[in-house]
Amino acid sequence: QVQLVESGGGLVQAGGSLRLSCLASGATFSSDDMGWFRQAPGKEREFVAAIRWSIGTTYYADSVKGRFVISRDYINNTVYLQMSSLKPEDTAVYYCAADKPPKSLLPTRAISYDYWGQGTQVTVSS
């Protein structure tokens, strides 16, 4: 079955960087959308970034545009989220998700995603 496993979270000071990884297994993802979402305590899960695996088109939330970069590695079946200039408000559990098959023109809605990882904690200290 489809499995998504995130890694790379941790504690970092404001202004620092982290790279999250999402290893996808159990299926091929060549036609799918892959996304990153996050959820802070007491808040709803929110969209962060997404990528159309086949053509590489990327989408970003306004709050992370210019600071985060999503990418994918065909050979290793992995999606990355490179996070730079981190802020305390980026603190959250970050989730990788697969929209398989894609169901939306814009892959920004959590409800469209079928598979989710267990999440990885990112904490940004001020």
Secondary structure as the mmCIF struct_conf table of DSSP 4:
data_model
#
loop_
_struct_conf.conf_type_id
_struct_conf.id
_struct_conf.beg_label_comp_id
_struct_conf.beg_label_asym_id
_struct_conf.beg_label_seq_id
_struct_conf.end_label_comp_id
_struct_conf.end_label_asym_id
_struct_conf.end_label_seq_id
STRN STRN1 GLN A 3 SER A 7
STRN STRN2 GLY A 10 GLN A 13
TURN_TY1_P TURN_TY1_P1 ALA A 14 GLY A 15
STRN STRN3 LEU A 18 SER A 25
BEND BEND1 GLY A 26 ALA A 27
TURN_TY1_P TURN_TY1_P2 SER A 30 SER A 31
STRN STRN4 ASP A 33 GLN A 39
TURN_TY1_P TURN_TY1_P3 PRO A 41 GLY A 42
BEND BEND2 LYS A 43 LYS A 43
STRN STRN5 GLU A 46 ARG A 52
TURN_TY1_P TURN_TY1_P4 TRP A 53 ILE A 55
STRN STRN6 THR A 58 TYR A 60
TURN_TY1_P TURN_TY1_P5 ASP A 62 ARG A 67
STRN STRN7 PHE A 68 ASP A 73
TURN_TY1_P TURN_TY1_P6 TYR A 74 ASN A 77
STRN STRN8 THR A 78 MET A 83
BEND BEND3 SER A 85 SER A 85
HELX_RH_3T_P HELX_RH_3T_P1 PRO A 88 ASP A 90
STRN STRN9 ALA A 92 ASP A 99
BEND BEND4 LYS A 100 PRO A 101
BEND BEND5 LEU A 105 LEU A 106
TURN_TY1_P TURN_TY1_P7 PRO A 107 THR A 108
HELX_RH_3T_P HELX_RH_3T_P2 ALA A 110 SER A 112
STRN STRN10 TYR A 115 TRP A 116
STRN STRN11 THR A 120 SER A 125
#
